[in-house]
Amino acid sequence: MAWIRVISDAEATGDVKEVYEEVKGKIGRISPMLQAMSLRPEVLKRVHEMGNAIHFGGSSLGKQLEQMLAVVVSATNGCRY
């Protein structure tokens, strides 16, 4: 849970609601990382676009290998997220 004020799913309007709805459609929930950016909708939107390009960009590696590489990089960097 964030220690800063965030816009909840129920409160979301405009660009924030649009991003939240798209994310929920793909992964079923709104991550705390995205919620932490909710007070800056322009930043939230750009980070979401970048995440889409990275995670759903359709590289020649294929989704399974992309996800495995992401896990290895995160573990190497000590990131539990």
KEDOMAR-536648 format. One record per atom (N, C-alpha, C, CB): z, y, x; residue in three letters. Coordinates in steps of 0.02 Angstrom, whole numbers, plus 50000, padded with zeros to 5 digits. Glycine has a CB too. Layout:
# residues N
ZYXALA/...
***
This chain:
# residues 81
500004994150042MET/500005000050000MET/500005006250044MET/500615000049952MET/499595011050025ALA/499545017250064ALA/500175021550056ALA/498925021250042ALA/500345025250108TRP/500905029750106TRP/500675036750086TRP/501275029950173TRP/500045037550076ILE/499775043950056ILE/499555043349983ILE/499185046050101ILE/499465049049951ARG/499225048949883ARG/498515046349883ARG/499255056049851ARG/498375041949837VAL/497695039249828VAL/497515039649754VAL/497645031849854VAL/496875039349741ILE/496645039149672ILE/496595031849651ILE/495955042849663ILE/496975030049601SER/496975023149577SER/496335021749540SER/497585021749532SER/496205015449528ASP/495625013449490ASP/495625016549420ASP/495595005749484ASP/496205016849389ALA/496265019649321ALA/496145027149320ALA/496955018149293ALA/496295030749374GLU/496205037949378GLU/495515040149400GLU/496715040849425GLU/495135035649428ALA/494505037349461ALA/493995040349413ALA/494205031249493ALA/493655045549438THR/493105048649401THR/492555050249451THR/493345055049363THR/491965051949426GLY/491425054249468GLY/491225049349523GLY/491605060749500GLY/491125052049584ASP/490915047949641ASP/491415042449658ASP/490795052349701ASP/492065044049651VAL/492575039149666VAL/492515033249618VAL/493295042249662VAL/492445034649555LYS/492375029249505LYS/491735025149519LYS/492345032249434LYS/491205028549537GLU/490565025149552GLU/490655020149610GLU/490015030249569GLU/490975022449663VAL/491095018049721VAL/491555012349702VAL/491385022049781VAL/492105013949667TYR/492585008749647TYR/492235003349605TYR/493165011949608TYR/491835005449557GLU/491495000649513GLU/491024996149553GLU/491105004249458GLU/490654999049600GLU/490194995049641GLU/490584990049684GLU/489764999549685GLU/491124992349714VAL/491524987949757VAL/491834982349716VAL/492084991949793VAL/492114983949658LYS/492404978749615LYS/491884973649594LYS/492724981849552LYS/491274975849583GLY/490734971249565GLY/490554966449621GLY/490124975149545GLY/490654968649683LYS/490474964449741LYS/491044960049764LYS/490244968849797LYS/491644962949769ILE/492204959049797ILE/492784958249750ILE/492444962249860ILE/492744961249691GLY/493254960149640GLY/493874964449644GLY/493454953249643GLY/493934968749695ARG/494524973049701ARG/494344979049744ARG/495114969149732ARG/494784984049743ILE/494704989949785ILE/495164989249844ILE/494844996549744ILE/494904989549904SER/495324988749963SER/495744994949975SER/494894987350025SER/496344994050002PRO/496764999850019PRO/496425004650066PRO/497424997450049PRO/495995002050110MET/495635006350157MET/495185011250120MET/495225002150206MET/494835008850069LEU/494415013350030LEU/494835018149988LEU/493945009349984LEU/495365015749959GLN/495805020149920GLN/496085025749963GLN/496365016049888GLN/496215024350026ALA/496495029550070ALA/496015035350079ALA/496665026550138ALA/495385034350067MET/494875039650072MET/494705042850005MET/494255036950103MET/495045040849953SER/494855042849885SER/494945050349871SER/495265039049836SER/495365053749908LEU/495445060949898LEU/494875064949931LEU/496115063249925LEU/494475061649969ARG/493875064750000ARG/493265060749978ARG/493935064950079ARG/493035061749916PRO/492495057749888PRO/491865057549931PRO/492305060349821PRO/491705063049966GLU/491105063150008GLU/491185058350067GLU/490965070250034GLU/491795057850094VAL/491935053250149VAL/491935046050122VAL/492615054850183VAL/492265044950066LEU/492285038350035LEU/491575035750023LEU/492665038649968LEU/491145039949997LYS/490465037949982LYS/490085035950046LYS/490095043549945LYS/490155039950099ARG/489795038450162ARG/490065032150195ARG/489865044450210ARG/490725031250195VAL/491015025150224VAL/490795019050185VAL/491795025650226VAL/490765019750119HIS/490535014250077HIS/489795012550092HIS/490615016050002HIS/489385017650100GLU/488685016550118GLU/488615013050185GLU/488305023150119GLU/489025015050233MET/489005011850299MET/489225004550293MET/489455015650348MET/489755003350255GLY/489984996450245GLY/489454992150213GLY/490614996350204GLY/489104994850164ASN/488554991150132ASN/488014989450182ASN/488264995150074ASN/487834994150223ALA/487314992950273ALA/487524987550322ALA/487144999450311ALA/488154987550340ILE/488404982550388ILE/488484975750356ILE/489074984850417ILE/488804975450298HIS/488974969050267HIS/488444966150221HIS/489604969850229HIS/488024970350194PHE/487524967950147PHE/486824970150166PHE/487694970250076PHE/486724971650230GLY/486084974350253GLY/485534969250261GLY/486184977650317GLY/485704962850257GLY/485194957750261GLY/484894956850330GLY/484654959150212GLY/485304956450381SER/485044955450449SER/484754948450456SER/485594956650502SER/484404947450510SER/484104940850522SER/484614935550540SER/483584941450577SER/485244937550552LEU/485764932650569LEU/485984928550509LEU/486354936350599LEU/485934931350451GLY/486184927850391GLY/486904929750378GLY/486114920250398GLY/487094929650315LYS/487764931950294LYS/488324927950327LYS/487824931450219LYS/488254921350331GLN/488804917250358GLN/488934918850431GLN/488634909750350GLN/488414919450471LEU/488504920950542LEU/488764928150550LEU/487844920050581LEU/488524932750510GLU/488784939550512GLU/489534939750500GLU/488414944050461GLU/489754936050449GLN/490474935850433GLN/490874932650488GLN/490584932150367GLN/490614927350518MET/490974924050573MET/491034928850633MET/490604917650595MET/490504932550647LEU/490524937350702LEU/491024942950688LEU/489834940350715LEU/491054945050626ALA/491534950250606ALA/492244947850617ALA/491424952350533ALA/492384941650601VAL/493054938850610VAL/493234938550684VAL/493104931750579VAL/492764936350725VAL/492884935950798VAL/493004942950827VAL/492294932650834VAL/492604947850808VAL/492694954650833VAL/493364957450810VAL/492114959150809VAL/493534956450747SER/494174958950722SER/494754955650759SER/494234957650647SER/494724949150769ALA/495264945650805ALA/495304948150877ALA/495144938050804ALA/494744949150909THR/494734951650978THR/495044958550982THR/494014951851005THR/494924962650932ASN/495194969450930ASN/495914969750903ASN/494754973750887ASN/496194963950884GLY/496874963850858GLY/496934966750788GLY/497334967650905GLY/496384966650751CYS/496374969450684CYS/496504963850633CYS/495694972950669CYS/497034964550594ARG/497194959550544ARG/496834960650480ARG/497944959350532ARG/496514966550471TYR/496174968150409TYR/495574963650400TYR/495964975450409TYR/
***
